[in-house]
């Protein structure tokens, strides 16, 4: 476990964070802490704001109001003379280096081989020498079971294989926190298992914090330390997987789980 | 008036010799169009609104006025405000800038076809803005539009006779001069048409090849 520089300081802290898309308010003053090394699963009906939570942390969406802190430093703001001003790209880049993300649609670079997909950012963003970066990439690709495919292009792989490459590409950058945005939703059902296995494996081996937006309840139970149930842009209920899945308190969570288990 | 083979064979080399000048002007103007077109594309996308609006106005203005008018303006009017260009530079710049507005539109369509997820992945991996352009966006945006860019090379090539208006002796002007000397226009003008065909047609075939290649690159269609 990496030691926290400040005692009891969460790795990520959302303070009264709201997000509006035009007239639609998807988050309504969210307060949420993620600790170092903690695995948090976000569940909830579509439109409950769970994807927006991690997209704001990845700096893909800017919060409408509120503050997100990473290691105690505001992400979207910069302190200028004791006041908070909007952050510039340099500030965002500095903090973004600690964060990695895997997308629903994989988003591999189709014009690069698998190896280059996993090497490119190591070399050009982290400044790792090319041969070392390739070694690390190959080790990582072997870990996700794609050691044979280094010279293939993304479009030559199945969806499950592409998603495993995308996981390798993000994890090889050694972020402090990994974000998973419904990473199996775009996959054929028979390919879901291999991707979830890889994530579980990585969760076991590393001490990265993870936020996982997911509809896979069994997966959430296996991987997460805590499950957060969102409804209408607010946290409705949170707790250990056991508490949330086996003993839900709120009627909304009860009916969500019931509906969920009956549809799958 | 009938076709005179002897005359045609005699004047052919004279007209053919201009080929290097025409090719030079074509590629010079094309290079200007490719580079300046990319600059226009970026400027058009700038979040600094006055720049993007100015560039929008510039593009619309250039496209809605005839290249011949622009050529006369550059060659005859600019010297009045102290900018004198020789006829070759004036020709290359005018044609190049004129086509840069079309080329810029081609780039734009290529860039717009890149999925939002590619930008987001580049961001998540913490690439800088310029790395995102050079490593992720442009390498995907340009190959599919190479055939369109190639078509503009051919169109531009066919516009080179315009430059005779400012005294550049390209194919057509050469043919006219020869014709005027001998009072015979049929042969030299036919040769000009033939030369355009001989150069344009293989170029079009090459572009077709490129199009097929770009449809198959990176494992497309293999699954």
Interface residues (C-beta under 8 A of the other chain):
Chain A: X58 X59 X60 X89 X93 X96 X97 X99 X100 X101 X103 X105 X106 X107 X108 X109 X110 X111 X120 X121 X124 X125 X152 X153 X154 X155 X156 X157 X169 X170 X173
Chain B: X115 X117 X118 X120 X121 X123 X124 X125 X126 X127 X128 X129 X131 X135 X136 X139 X140 X143 X217 X218 X219 X220 X222 X223
